Amino acid sequence: MSDHNLTIKAFVKLGDFLRSFCEYIESGKNLEATENKWFPIFKNEVEMAHHYNGWFTKDNCLHAFKTWGNTLTQQNMERWLSAYDLNKNKNKTVALILAGNIPLVGFHDLLSVLVTGNNALVKLSSSDQKLIPLLIDYLIDIEPSLKGYVTFTKERLTNFDAVIATGSNNTSRYFEYYFSKKPNVIRKNRNSVAILQGYESTDDLIALGEDIFRYFGLGCRSVSKIFIPRNYEIDQFFKAMFKYNDIINHHKYANNYDYNKAVYLMSEFKILDNGFLILKEDTSYSSPIASLFFEYYDDPNELKTRLRKDEEQIQCIVASNFTANEVAFGETQIPSLNDYADGLDTVEFLLRTS
């Protein structure tokens, strides 16, 4: 069994490193001036990331690193873990099937497995084969006792005691069948929504653009739909979004924009379009890349009832003084350690699983 304190200290040091690394990159200083051997290694991975996943831009990789750097502090780790008795854990091997839609998307599961004193058997997404192993290499370098606690595999998963698997609604059916005999957490598709009430400031709407466009809208915490009051003046929304117009210069995003716009026009759907974002009135939650669904509402209480009914499809609700557990504008992609995917407490699951 690993020493919880040593593991926690290692992750805190990783947080310190990630903050320093991002500050160094943003400063534009010559990396050769630093004595930290890991800076050039991380810099190279960040700059090469888009070659193996076109969505992993340097900006988005750095955003993921910075978010984790700000999250992995001593205070945050202590506050998060104070709710649990880690000594209850019975050492086990936990299989992790990770997604790869945004940089480091599966890192929280891996963190949870290690801080509880378990072994991780990790199957990486083909879309993200580099970044998480990079962080693990750093952790083992600064805390050698972690060596052997993480195994990456491309083979069929065997010899594990529990599983946490993330995939689509389609793959989840396979996961549920294949892993039914083991304690499991099976994650499906989720999307995030924003509720506009008509009195949001321009700054609020600009911040909402971060929730919509960060990671090109590929994350479960990305806002894919907005609810707007009847007679809402949509021009104020489009004006605020203009700050993000450079996104159309990314070729994969632009290809999706062109394709989805053509499909909508050929199908004679009524759309609103500002040259880099398509708004389509639609009752579903999952909008294609470069598109944002919207729906009008008349009664806020009816909308709250609807959202409660659909809670298993929704990851985040972005709003201001609308509902409990809402996320502030601009903050969906900076979750805290106890913001569990699907609202299921991963640490509690690991501790109660023998």
SULSUL-V592755 format. One record per residue. RES is the residue in three letters. SS is DSSP state (2 for helix, 1 for strand, 0 for the rest). OMEGA is omega in degrees with one decimal (* if undefined). D_FIRST is the distance of its C-alpha to the first C-alpha in Angstrom with 1 decimal. Layout:
RES:SS:OMEGA:D_FIRST / RES:SS:OMEGA:D_FIRST
This chain:
MET:0:-179.4:0.0 / SER:0:175.4:3.8 / ASP:0:-176.4:6.6 / HIS:2:-176.6:8.7 / ASN:2:178.0:11.8 / LEU:2:179.5:11.5 / THR:2:179.6:10.9 / ILE:2:178.6:13.8 / LYS:2:179.2:15.9 / ALA:2:179.7:15.7 / PHE:2:176.1:17.0 / VAL:2:175.9:19.6 / LYS:2:175.4:20.7 / LEU:2:177.0:21.0 / GLY:2:177.7:23.2 / ASP:2:-178.9:25.3 / PHE:2:-177.4:25.8 / LEU:2:176.5:26.8 / ARG:2:-179.7:29.3 / SER:2:-179.5:30.7 / PHE:2:-179.0:31.0 / CYS:2:177.4:32.9 / GLU:2:-179.0:35.2 / TYR:2:179.5:36.0 / ILE:2:-178.2:36.9 / GLU:2:-179.9:39.0 / SER:2:-179.3:40.8 / GLY:0:-178.9:42.1 / LYS:0:178.3:41.6 / ASN:0:-177.3:41.3 / LEU:2:-179.0:37.7 / GLU:2:-179.2:38.7 / ALA:2:179.6:39.3 / THR:0:178.8:35.6 / GLU:0:-178.4:33.5 / ASN:0:-175.1:30.2 / LYS:2:-175.9:29.7 / TRP:2:-178.6:27.9 / PHE:2:-179.5:30.9 / PRO:2:178.3:33.1 / ILE:2:179.0:30.3 / PHE:2:179.9:29.6 / LYS:2:-179.8:33.4 / ASN:2:179.8:34.1 / GLU:2:179.4:31.6 / VAL:2:-177.4:33.1 / GLU:2:179.8:36.6 / MET:2:-171.2:36.0 / ALA:2:-175.8:34.1 / HIS:2:178.8:37.4 / HIS:2:178.1:38.2 / TYR:2:172.1:35.5 / ASN:0:-174.7:35.8 / GLY:0:178.1:39.1 / TRP:0:-176.6:37.8 / PHE:0:178.1:35.2 / THR:0:177.6:37.7 / LYS:2:-178.3:36.9 / ASP:2:-178.3:37.6 / ASN:2:175.8:35.2 / CYS:2:178.7:32.4 / LEU:2:177.3:32.9 / HIS:2:178.4:33.1 / ALA:2:178.3:29.6 / PHE:2:-178.0:28.3 / LYS:2:179.5:30.1 / THR:2:178.3:29.0 / TRP:2:177.2:25.3 / GLY:2:179.3:26.2 / ASN:2:-178.1:27.9 / THR:2:-173.6:25.1 / LEU:0:174.2:22.1 / THR:0:178.6:23.3 / GLN:2:-177.9:21.6 / GLN:2:-179.0:23.9 / ASN:2:-179.6:23.3 / MET:2:-179.7:19.5 / GLU:2:-179.6:19.8 / ARG:2:-179.5:22.5 / TRP:2:-171.9:20.7 / LEU:2:-179.9:17.4 / SER:0:-179.1:19.5 / ALA:0:-173.2:20.4 / TYR:0:170.4:17.0 / ASP:0:-176.0:14.8 / LEU:2:179.6:11.3 / ASN:2:176.8:10.2 / LYS:2:-173.9:11.8 / ASN:0:171.5:9.3 / LYS:0:-172.5:8.5 / ASN:0:-178.8:6.2 / LYS:0:175.0:9.2 / THR:1:-177.7:11.2 / VAL:1:176.4:13.7 / ALA:1:178.1:17.0 / LEU:1:171.6:18.8 / ILE:1:-169.8:22.5 / LEU:0:172.2:23.7 / ALA:0:179.7:27.3 / GLY:0:-175.7:29.2 / ASN:0:175.3:32.1 / ILE:0:-176.2:31.3 / PRO:0:175.6:29.3 / LEU:0:-173.5:25.5 / VAL:0:-178.4:26.1 / GLY:0:-171.8:22.7 / PHE:2:-179.7:20.7 / HIS:2:177.2:20.0 / ASP:2:180.0:18.2 / LEU:2:175.6:16.0 / LEU:2:-178.0:15.4 / SER:2:179.5:14.6 / VAL:2:-175.3:12.0 / LEU:2:-177.6:10.1 / VAL:2:176.4:10.7 / THR:0:175.3:9.4 / GLY:0:-179.0:5.8 / ASN:0:175.0:7.2 / ASN:1:179.6:8.9 / ALA:1:172.2:12.6 / LEU:1:-163.7:15.5 / VAL:1:170.5:18.4 / LYS:1:-177.2:22.1 / LEU:0:170.1:24.1 / SER:0:175.9:27.5 / SER:0:-179.3:30.3 / SER:0:-179.0:31.5 / ASP:0:-176.6:28.6 / GLN:0:-167.3:27.2 / LYS:0:-165.9:27.0 / LEU:2:180.0:25.9 / ILE:2:174.1:22.3 / PRO:2:177.3:21.5 / LEU:2:179.2:23.3 / LEU:2:178.3:21.0 / ILE:2:176.4:17.9 / ASP:2:178.8:19.7 / TYR:2:-179.0:20.4 / LEU:2:-179.4:16.9 / ILE:2:178.9:15.7 / ASP:2:-177.5:18.9 / ILE:2:178.3:18.3 / GLU:0:-174.5:14.6 / PRO:2:179.9:14.0 / SER:2:178.2:10.3 / LEU:2:-179.4:10.2 / LYS:0:179.6:12.1 / GLY:0:179.9:11.3 / TYR:0:178.4:9.5 / VAL:1:176.4:13.1 / THR:1:175.1:15.7 / PHE:1:-179.2:19.2 / THR:0:172.2:21.6 / LYS:0:-178.7:25.3 / GLU:0:174.5:25.3 / ARG:0:-176.0:25.3 / LEU:0:177.1:21.9 / THR:0:174.9:20.6 / ASN:0:175.6:17.5 / PHE:0:-174.5:15.8 / ASP:0:-180.0:15.2 / ALA:1:-176.7:16.6 / VAL:1:170.0:18.8 / ILE:1:-174.3:20.2 / ALA:1:179.7:23.5 / THR:1:179.5:26.1 / GLY:0:179.5:29.6 / SER:0:175.2:33.3 / ASN:2:179.0:35.0 / ASN:2:-177.7:36.0 / THR:2:-179.7:32.6 / SER:2:178.1:31.0 / ARG:2:175.9:33.2 / TYR:2:179.8:31.9 / PHE:2:-177.7:28.2 / GLU:2:177.8:29.1 / TYR:2:-172.5:30.6 / TYR:2:-174.2:28.1 / PHE:0:-172.8:24.9 / SER:0:-176.7:26.6 / LYS:0:179.8:24.8 / LYS:0:169.9:21.3 / PRO:1:-173.0:20.2 / ASN:1:166.1:21.4 / VAL:1:-179.1:22.7 / ILE:1:-177.9:25.8 / ARG:1:-179.2:27.5 / LYS:0:177.4:31.2 / ASN:0:169.8:33.9 / ARG:0:177.4:34.4 / ASN:1:178.7:36.9 / SER:1:-176.2:37.7 / VAL:1:174.2:41.1 / ALA:1:177.7:43.2 / ILE:1:174.2:45.8 / LEU:0:-177.8:48.8 / GLN:0:173.7:51.2 / GLY:0:-178.7:54.0 / TYR:0:179.0:53.6 / GLU:0:177.1:50.7 / SER:0:175.6:51.5 / THR:2:178.3:51.8 / ASP:2:176.6:48.6 / ASP:2:-176.6:46.8 / LEU:2:176.1:48.0 / ILE:2:177.2:47.1 / ALA:2:176.6:43.6 / LEU:2:177.0:43.5 / GLY:2:175.5:44.3 / GLU:2:178.5:40.9 / ASP:2:-178.3:39.4 / ILE:2:-168.0:41.7 / PHE:2:-179.8:41.7 / ARG:2:-176.2:38.3 / TYR:2:178.6:36.6 / PHE:2:178.7:40.0 / GLY:2:-172.8:39.2 / LEU:0:-175.6:36.6 / GLY:0:176.7:33.7 / CYS:0:176.4:33.2 / ARG:0:177.0:33.7 / SER:0:178.6:36.9 / VAL:1:-179.0:40.1 / SER:1:-179.4:42.0 / LYS:1:173.6:44.5 / ILE:1:171.5:46.5 / PHE:1:-176.6:48.5 / ILE:1:179.6:51.7 / PRO:1:176.5:54.4 / ARG:0:-179.5:57.7 / ASN:0:176.2:60.1 / TYR:0:179.4:57.3 / GLU:0:-171.4:58.6 / ILE:2:-179.4:56.4 / ASP:2:-179.8:57.9 / GLN:2:176.3:56.0 / PHE:2:-178.6:52.7 / PHE:2:179.1:53.9 / LYS:2:179.7:55.1 / ALA:2:-178.4:51.7 / MET:2:-173.4:50.0 / PHE:2:179.1:52.3 / LYS:2:-173.1:49.9 / TYR:2:-172.5:47.7 / ASN:2:179.2:50.5 / ASP:2:-177.4:49.1 / ILE:2:-178.5:46.6 / ILE:2:178.0:49.4 / ASN:2:174.7:49.4 / HIS:0:-167.0:46.1 / HIS:2:-179.3:47.4 / LYS:2:176.8:44.9 / TYR:2:-179.4:45.4 / ALA:2:178.2:49.1 / ASN:2:178.6:49.2 / ASN:2:177.9:47.6 / TYR:2:-178.8:49.9 / ASP:2:-177.5:53.0 / TYR:2:-176.9:51.9 / ASN:2:177.2:51.1 / LYS:2:179.3:54.2 / ALA:2:179.3:56.3 / VAL:2:-179.1:54.9 / TYR:2:-178.4:55.6 / LEU:2:179.1:59.1 / MET:2:178.7:60.0 / SER:0:178.9:58.8 / GLU:0:172.1:61.0 / PHE:0:175.0:58.2 / LYS:0:-179.3:59.1 / ILE:1:169.8:56.8 / LEU:1:-169.4:56.6 / ASP:1:178.5:55.8 / ASN:0:177.9:55.7 / GLY:0:175.8:55.2 / PHE:0:177.0:51.4 / LEU:0:179.9:50.3 / ILE:1:173.6:51.7 / LEU:1:-179.7:51.9 / LYS:1:176.2:52.5 / GLU:1:-173.5:53.1 / ASP:0:-178.0:50.8 / THR:0:-178.7:49.2 / SER:0:-173.8:45.9 / TYR:0:-171.0:42.9 / SER:0:-178.9:41.8 / SER:0:177.4:44.3 / PRO:0:176.9:44.5 / ILE:0:179.5:43.8 / ALA:0:176.5:46.5 / SER:1:175.9:47.5 / LEU:1:176.8:47.0 / PHE:1:173.0:48.0 / PHE:1:179.2:49.8 / GLU:1:177.0:51.2 / TYR:1:171.3:53.7 / TYR:1:179.5:53.2 / ASP:0:-175.6:55.8 / ASP:0:-179.9:54.0 / PRO:2:-179.1:50.8 / ASN:2:176.0:49.9 / GLU:2:178.4:50.4 / LEU:2:177.7:48.1 / LYS:2:177.2:45.4 / THR:2:178.8:45.8 / ARG:2:-178.2:45.6 / LEU:2:176.3:42.3 / ARG:2:179.4:40.7 / LYS:2:-176.2:41.9 / ASP:0:-170.5:40.4 / GLU:2:179.6:37.1 / GLU:2:176.4:35.1 / GLN:2:-169.5:36.8 / ILE:1:177.3:36.3 / GLN:1:-178.3:33.4 / CYS:1:169.4:35.2 / ILE:1:-179.9:38.6 / VAL:1:-177.6:40.2 / ALA:0:176.0:42.9 / SER:0:179.4:44.3 / ASN:0:178.6:44.7 / PHE:0:-175.1:44.9 / THR:0:178.1:42.0 / ALA:0:177.0:38.8 / ASN:0:176.6:35.6 / GLU:0:177.9:37.8 / VAL:1:-180.0:36.7 / ALA:0:178.3:39.1 / PHE:0:175.7:41.2 / GLY:0:-172.2:39.5 / GLU:0:-178.1:35.9 / THR:0:-175.5:34.6 / GLN:0:173.4:32.8 / ILE:0:-177.1:31.0 / PRO:0:174.3:28.7 / SER:0:-174.5:26.5 / LEU:0:179.4:22.8 / ASN:0:171.1:23.6 / ASP:0:-174.5:26.3 / TYR:0:173.8:24.6 / ALA:2:-179.9:26.3 / ASP:2:179.8:28.4 / GLY:2:-178.7:27.7 / LEU:0:-174.9:24.7 / ASP:0:-176.4:21.7 / THR:2:-178.1:18.9 / VAL:2:178.5:16.2 / GLU:2:176.2:17.7 / PHE:2:-178.2:17.8 / LEU:2:-176.8:14.1 / LEU:2:-177.6:13.4 / ARG:2:-179.3:16.1 / THR:0:-178.2:15.3 / SER:0:*:13.7
